């Protein structure tokens, strides 16, 4: 309490600087100290706002009644419950966004769905909107999240339309986008639109969840950012032979000079017996800044035990520090283990002296023999081997203890 009493003696300008960096719990404590501290600290409680259809009107009324609060709202998140039509929500959300001049983050990531639930979520990218109708108040927006971050069965109305995706890419302050894109062909003029705005977006971090999309769509989208530092592309496909992985390699190559992290999650629903020979994305060997790579071996090396199969040391960037081998229905455990062992035993020969960590997602190397073989080789090479998993809600990767 002594510290709180001292705060009461500080000038208002200094208190504003202090309160702007505190979390919500600390701010609530300060608001109870005195009327003066409450009047200064309470606006910062609005820095992160969560709304649903049942609360959005009330929040709009609050902002209209106290216009000075609008400038404090930096993050807007939507949650359950949602009621009313898409049109009603579109009007309410559009009105709210026009009132928030300093908004940095919009998070419309839905919660985990239970079987039978219909994910009718508050989504600023409502059906029927086009890039011409985006609120003009989004000049400061830096991050947009629109889930779910799952590949099982993404719902179409939780996907942003292609015109909306283009509009997000063109927001002046945008730095990070995480969205679902629909399992539909883009409009005929989408490729031309992207080409005409080549290297015009300030986006640096792009995370997309797609299903049954052609590589040409990815190629069009990746033309717009000037220089991505992180790309995460999650893609579920029903027919692996329909995916041209070499074309995917061409698409990402536009950002080879700037990419620091590359994440591929390719899931397919086909039986192994029907999988045909697929080309890899090509070598990442001379990518100057790419220190983290996550991918199935299929994308990096092609089909196992064929003439096209390459060695990991031939395709990994020289500067790589962390490699994560992801879920793969094509490569067998024995082949995966041999590929990793071959790499770590020859890492100096390949010039991979910075390689420190090799991860395997929890679906891989489950047989004790193959796992112990990899761990032994990594230990001898001074490389840390660990099993990791992915938290779909937070988007974070965490280590699973052996």
C-alpha positions as CSV (number, residue, x, y, z in Angstrom):
1,X,0.0,0.0,0.0
2,X,3.0,2.3,0.6
3,X,3.8,2.1,-3.1
4,X,0.2,3.0,-4.0
5,X,0.3,5.9,-1.7
6,X,3.5,7.2,-3.4
7,X,1.7,6.9,-6.7
8,X,-0.9,9.4,-5.5
9,X,1.8,12.1,-5.2
10,X,3.1,11.7,-8.7
11,X,2.1,14.1,-11.5
12,X,-0.6,13.0,-13.9
13,X,1.7,12.8,-16.9
14,X,4.0,10.4,-15.1
15,X,1.1,8.3,-13.9
16,X,-0.3,8.0,-17.5
17,X,3.1,6.6,-18.6
18,X,3.1,4.1,-15.7
19,X,-0.5,2.9,-16.1
20,X,-0.1,2.4,-19.9
21,X,2.2,-0.6,-19.2
22,X,0.3,-2.3,-16.4
23,X,-2.0,-5.4,-16.8
24,X,-5.7,-5.4,-16.0
25,X,-5.3,-6.9,-12.5
26,X,-2.8,-4.2,-11.4
27,X,-5.0,-1.5,-12.9
28,X,-8.1,-2.7,-11.0
29,X,-6.1,-2.5,-7.7
30,X,-5.0,1.0,-8.4
31,X,-8.6,2.1,-9.3
32,X,-9.6,1.3,-5.7
33,X,-7.0,3.6,-4.1
34,X,-8.5,7.0,-4.7
35,X,-10.8,8.9,-7.0
36,X,-7.8,10.6,-8.7
37,X,-6.0,7.4,-9.5
38,X,-9.3,5.8,-10.6
39,X,-9.9,8.6,-13.1
40,X,-6.4,8.2,-14.5
41,X,-6.2,4.4,-14.5
42,X,-9.7,3.4,-15.5
43,X,-9.4,4.3,-19.2
44,X,-6.5,1.9,-19.6
45,X,-8.9,-0.9,-18.6
46,X,-10.3,-0.5,-22.1
47,X,-7.1,-1.3,-23.9
48,X,-8.2,-4.9,-24.4
49,X,-12.0,-5.3,-25.1
50,X,-14.0,-8.5,-25.6
51,X,-17.4,-8.2,-27.2
52,X,-20.3,-10.5,-28.2
53,X,-23.5,-9.7,-29.9
54,X,-25.2,-9.4,-26.5
55,X,-22.6,-6.8,-25.3
56,X,-21.6,-4.9,-28.4
57,X,-24.4,-2.4,-28.3
58,X,-23.7,-1.6,-24.7
59,X,-20.0,-1.0,-25.5
60,X,-20.9,1.2,-28.4
61,X,-23.1,3.3,-26.1
62,X,-20.2,3.6,-23.6
63,X,-17.9,4.8,-26.3
64,X,-20.4,7.3,-27.6
65,X,-21.0,8.6,-24.1
66,X,-17.3,8.8,-23.2
67,X,-15.5,9.5,-26.5
68,X,-12.2,9.9,-24.7
69,X,-12.2,6.1,-24.0
70,X,-12.0,5.2,-27.7
71,X,-8.4,6.2,-28.1
72,X,-7.4,3.6,-25.4
73,X,-8.8,0.6,-27.2
74,X,-5.9,-1.3,-28.8
75,X,-7.3,-4.8,-29.0
76,X,-10.8,-6.0,-29.9
77,X,-11.8,-9.6,-29.5
78,X,-15.1,-11.3,-30.2
79,X,-16.6,-14.2,-28.3
80,X,-19.8,-16.1,-27.5
81,X,-22.8,-15.7,-27.3
82,X,-23.7,-14.4,-30.7
83,X,-27.3,-13.7,-31.7
84,X,-28.9,-11.9,-34.6
85,X,-28.3,-12.0,-38.3
86,X,-25.0,-11.4,-40.2
87,X,-26.5,-8.2,-41.5
88,X,-27.2,-6.9,-38.0
89,X,-23.7,-7.8,-36.7
90,X,-22.1,-6.2,-39.8
91,X,-23.8,-2.9,-39.0
92,X,-22.8,-3.0,-35.3
93,X,-19.2,-4.1,-35.9
94,X,-18.7,-1.5,-38.7
95,X,-20.1,1.3,-36.4
96,X,-17.8,0.2,-33.6
97,X,-14.7,0.0,-35.8
98,X,-15.3,3.6,-37.1
99,X,-15.2,4.7,-33.4
100,X,-11.8,3.2,-32.6
101,X,-8.9,5.3,-34.0
102,X,-6.0,3.5,-32.4
103,X,-7.0,-0.2,-32.8
104,X,-4.0,-2.5,-33.2
105,X,-5.4,-6.0,-33.0
106,X,-8.7,-7.7,-34.1
107,X,-9.1,-11.2,-32.9
108,X,-12.1,-13.2,-34.2
109,X,-10.7,-16.6,-33.5
110,X,-13.6,-18.8,-32.4
111,X,-13.5,-21.1,-29.4
112,X,-13.2,-24.9,-29.7
113,X,-16.4,-26.3,-31.3
114,X,-18.3,-29.1,-29.7
115,X,-19.9,-31.7,-32.0
116,X,-23.1,-30.3,-33.4
117,X,-22.4,-26.7,-32.6
118,X,-22.8,-24.2,-35.3
119,X,-19.9,-21.7,-35.1
120,X,-21.9,-18.5,-35.7
121,X,-19.2,-16.2,-34.4
122,X,-18.9,-12.4,-34.3
123,X,-16.8,-11.8,-37.4
124,X,-16.0,-8.4,-38.7
125,X,-15.5,-9.9,-42.1
126,X,-19.2,-10.7,-42.5
127,X,-20.6,-12.2,-45.6
128,X,-21.3,-9.7,-48.3
129,X,-18.6,-7.2,-47.4
130,X,-16.0,-6.3,-50.0
131,X,-12.7,-4.4,-49.8
132,X,-14.5,-1.2,-50.7
133,X,-16.6,-1.3,-47.5
134,X,-13.8,-1.7,-44.9
135,X,-14.2,0.9,-42.2
136,X,-11.8,3.8,-42.7
137,X,-11.0,3.8,-39.0
138,X,-8.6,0.8,-39.5
139,X,-5.6,3.0,-40.4
140,X,-3.6,1.8,-37.3
141,X,-4.5,-1.9,-37.4
142,X,-1.4,-4.1,-37.1
143,X,-2.8,-7.7,-36.5
144,X,-5.9,-9.6,-37.6
145,X,-6.8,-13.1,-36.4
146,X,-9.7,-15.0,-37.9
147,X,-9.8,-18.7,-37.1
148,X,-10.2,-21.4,-36.4
149,X,-6.7,-22.6,-36.7
150,X,-7.7,-26.1,-37.6
151,X,-7.7,-28.1,-40.8
152,X,-10.3,-30.8,-40.0
153,X,-13.4,-29.0,-41.4
154,X,-13.1,-25.2,-41.6
155,X,-16.5,-23.6,-42.0
156,X,-16.9,-21.4,-45.0
157,X,-18.5,-18.5,-43.2
158,X,-15.4,-18.4,-40.9
159,X,-13.2,-17.9,-43.9
160,X,-12.4,-14.4,-45.2
161,X,-13.3,-13.7,-48.8
162,X,-10.6,-13.1,-51.3
163,X,-11.4,-9.4,-51.7
164,X,-11.3,-9.1,-47.9
165,X,-8.0,-10.8,-47.7
166,X,-6.6,-8.4,-50.3
167,X,-8.0,-5.5,-48.3
168,X,-6.3,-6.7,-45.2
169,X,-3.0,-7.0,-47.0
170,X,-3.3,-3.4,-48.1
171,X,-4.0,-1.9,-44.6
172,X,-1.3,0.7,-44.1
173,X,-0.1,-0.5,-40.7
174,X,-0.7,-4.2,-41.0
175,X,2.1,-6.5,-39.8
176,X,0.4,-9.9,-39.0
177,X,-2.5,-11.8,-40.5
178,X,-3.8,-15.2,-39.5
179,X,-6.9,-16.2,-41.5
180,X,-8.8,-19.1,-43.0
181,X,-9.2,-18.8,-46.8
182,X,-12.1,-20.6,-48.4
183,X,-12.0,-23.9,-50.3
184,X,-13.3,-22.0,-53.4
185,X,-11.7,-20.6,-56.5
186,X,-10.8,-17.0,-56.2
187,X,-12.6,-14.4,-58.4
188,X,-11.3,-14.3,-62.0
189,X,-9.6,-10.9,-61.4
190,X,-7.9,-11.8,-58.1
191,X,-4.6,-12.8,-59.7
192,X,-4.5,-9.6,-61.7
193,X,-5.4,-7.5,-58.7
194,X,-2.5,-9.0,-56.7
195,X,-0.1,-8.6,-59.6
196,X,-1.0,-4.9,-59.9
197,X,-0.1,-4.4,-56.3
198,X,3.1,-6.4,-56.3
199,X,5.3,-5.7,-53.2
200,X,3.0,-3.0,-51.9
201,X,2.0,-4.4,-48.5
202,X,3.9,-3.9,-45.2
203,X,2.9,-7.3,-43.9
204,X,5.7,-9.3,-42.3
205,X,3.9,-12.3,-40.7
206,X,1.3,-14.3,-42.7
207,X,-0.5,-17.4,-41.4
208,X,-3.1,-19.0,-43.6
209,X,-5.2,-22.1,-43.2
210,X,-6.5,-23.4,-46.5
211,X,-8.2,-26.5,-47.9
212,X,-8.0,-27.9,-51.5
213,X,-6.4,-24.6,-52.8
214,X,-4.3,-24.5,-55.9
215,X,-0.7,-23.4,-55.7
216,X,-1.5,-20.5,-58.1
217,X,-3.7,-18.9,-55.4
218,X,-0.8,-19.0,-52.9
219,X,1.5,-17.5,-55.6
220,X,-1.0,-14.6,-56.2
221,X,-1.3,-13.8,-52.5
222,X,2.5,-13.9,-51.8
223,X,3.0,-11.3,-54.5
224,X,1.5,-8.5,-52.4
225,X,3.7,-8.3,-49.3
226,X,7.0,-6.5,-49.7
227,X,9.1,-8.8,-47.5
228,X,7.7,-11.6,-45.2
229,X,9.8,-12.6,-42.3
230,X,7.4,-15.5,-41.3
231,X,5.1,-17.6,-43.4
232,X,2.9,-20.4,-42.0
233,X,0.7,-22.2,-44.5
234,X,-1.6,-25.0,-43.3
235,X,-3.2,-26.9,-46.1
236,X,-5.5,-30.0,-46.0
237,X,-5.9,-31.8,-49.2
238,X,-7.9,-34.8,-50.4
239,X,-5.8,-35.6,-53.4
240,X,-2.1,-35.2,-53.0
241,X,-1.2,-35.5,-56.7
242,X,-3.3,-32.4,-57.3
243,X,-0.9,-30.3,-55.3
244,X,2.1,-29.0,-57.2
245,X,4.7,-28.6,-54.5
246,X,7.3,-27.3,-56.9
247,X,4.9,-24.4,-57.7
248,X,4.6,-23.8,-53.9
249,X,8.4,-23.5,-53.9
250,X,8.2,-20.9,-56.6
251,X,5.6,-19.0,-54.6
252,X,7.6,-18.8,-51.4
253,X,10.8,-18.0,-53.3
254,X,9.6,-14.5,-53.7
255,X,10.5,-13.9,-50.0
256,X,13.7,-15.9,-49.8
257,X,15.8,-12.8,-49.0
258,X,13.6,-11.9,-45.9
259,X,12.0,-15.1,-44.5
260,X,13.3,-16.1,-41.1
261,X,10.7,-18.8,-40.3
262,X,8.8,-21.1,-42.7
263,X,6.0,-23.4,-41.5
264,X,4.2,-26.0,-43.6
265,X,1.3,-28.1,-42.3
266,X,0.2,-30.3,-45.2
267,X,-2.5,-32.9,-44.3
268,X,-3.9,-35.3,-46.7
269,X,-6.8,-37.7,-46.5
270,X,-5.7,-40.3,-49.0
271,X,-4.7,-43.9,-48.5
272,X,-0.9,-44.4,-48.8
273,X,-1.4,-46.9,-51.7
274,X,-2.9,-44.2,-53.9
275,X,-0.3,-41.5,-53.4
276,X,1.7,-40.8,-56.5
277,X,5.2,-39.3,-56.9
278,X,5.2,-35.7,-55.8
279,X,7.9,-33.2,-56.3
280,X,9.4,-31.3,-53.3
281,X,9.3,-27.5,-52.9
282,X,13.0,-27.4,-53.9
283,X,16.2,-26.4,-52.0
284,X,16.3,-23.8,-49.3
285,X,20.0,-24.1,-49.2
286,X,21.0,-20.5,-50.0
287,X,18.2,-18.7,-48.1
288,X,20.2,-16.2,-46.1
289,X,18.0,-15.6,-43.0
290,X,15.9,-18.8,-42.7
291,X,16.7,-20.1,-39.3
292,X,13.5,-22.0,-38.5
293,X,11.8,-24.6,-40.7
294,X,8.8,-26.8,-39.9
295,X,7.6,-29.2,-42.6
296,X,6.7,-32.8,-43.5
297,X,9.6,-34.6,-45.2
298,X,7.4,-35.0,-48.3
299,X,7.6,-31.3,-49.0
300,X,11.4,-31.1,-48.3
301,X,12.6,-34.3,-49.9
302,X,9.8,-35.6,-52.2
303,X,8.7,-39.3,-52.1
304,X,11.0,-41.7,-50.1
305,X,13.0,-44.3,-51.8
306,X,12.7,-42.9,-55.3
307,X,15.1,-41.3,-57.7
308,X,13.8,-37.8,-56.8
309,X,14.5,-38.3,-53.0
310,X,17.1,-35.8,-51.7
311,X,19.0,-35.6,-48.5
312,X,18.1,-33.1,-45.8
313,X,21.5,-31.6,-45.9
314,X,21.1,-30.7,-49.5
315,X,17.9,-28.7,-49.0
316,X,18.1,-27.1,-45.6
317,X,19.4,-23.5,-45.3
318,X,23.0,-23.1,-44.1
319,X,21.9,-20.7,-41.3
320,X,19.2,-23.0,-39.9
321,X,19.0,-23.3,-36.1
322,X,15.8,-25.3,-35.6
323,X,14.2,-28.0,-37.7
324,X,10.8,-29.4,-37.0
325,X,9.7,-32.6,-38.8
326,X,5.9,-32.6,-39.0
327,X,3.2,-35.2,-39.5
328,X,3.6,-37.2,-42.7
329,X,1.5,-40.1,-43.9
330,X,4.0,-40.9,-46.7
331,X,7.3,-41.4,-45.0
332,X,7.7,-44.4,-42.7
333,X,9.3,-44.1,-39.3
334,X,12.4,-46.0,-40.4
335,X,12.9,-43.7,-43.3
336,X,12.4,-40.6,-41.2
337,X,14.9,-41.9,-38.6
338,X,17.5,-42.7,-41.3
339,X,17.1,-39.2,-42.9
340,X,17.6,-37.4,-39.6
341,X,20.5,-39.6,-38.5
342,X,22.2,-39.1,-41.9
343,X,21.8,-35.3,-41.5
344,X,23.2,-35.0,-38.0
345,X,26.2,-37.3,-38.6
346,X,27.2,-35.1,-41.5
347,X,26.1,-31.6,-40.4
348,X,29.7,-30.2,-40.6
349,X,30.0,-31.6,-44.1
350,X,26.9,-29.8,-45.1
351,X,28.0,-26.6,-43.3
352,X,25.0,-26.7,-40.9
353,X,27.1,-25.7,-37.9
354,X,24.4,-23.5,-36.4
355,X,21.8,-26.4,-36.2
356,X,20.9,-26.7,-32.5
357,X,17.5,-28.3,-32.3
358,X,15.6,-31.0,-34.1
359,X,11.9,-31.4,-33.2
360,X,9.6,-34.2,-34.1
361,X,5.8,-33.6,-33.7
362,X,4.2,-36.1,-31.4
363,X,2.8,-38.2,-34.3
364,X,6.3,-39.1,-35.5
365,X,9.0,-41.6,-34.4
366,X,6.7,-43.3,-31.9
367,X,8.6,-46.7,-32.1
368,X,11.2,-46.8,-29.3
369,X,13.9,-48.2,-31.6
370,X,13.7,-45.4,-34.2
371,X,13.4,-42.8,-31.5
372,X,16.4,-43.9,-29.5
373,X,18.4,-44.2,-32.7
374,X,17.7,-40.5,-33.5
375,X,18.3,-39.3,-29.9
376,X,21.7,-41.1,-29.8
377,X,22.8,-39.6,-33.1
378,X,21.6,-36.1,-32.1
379,X,23.4,-36.3,-28.7
380,X,26.6,-37.3,-30.4
381,X,26.4,-34.3,-32.7
382,X,25.6,-31.8,-30.0
383,X,22.0,-31.3,-31.2
384,X,19.0,-31.2,-28.9
385,X,16.2,-33.6,-30.0
386,X,12.7,-33.1,-28.5
387,X,9.1,-34.0,-29.2
388,X,6.8,-31.1,-29.6
389,X,3.0,-30.5,-29.9
390,X,0.9,-27.6,-31.0
391,X,-1.7,-25.8,-29.0
392,X,-4.5,-24.9,-31.5
393,X,-6.0,-22.3,-29.2
394,X,-2.9,-20.2,-28.4
395,X,-1.0,-21.0,-31.5
396,X,2.1,-22.0,-29.4
397,X,4.4,-25.0,-29.8
398,X,5.3,-26.8,-26.5
399,X,7.8,-29.5,-25.6
400,X,6.6,-33.0,-24.5
401,X,8.9,-34.5,-21.9
402,X,10.4,-37.9,-22.8
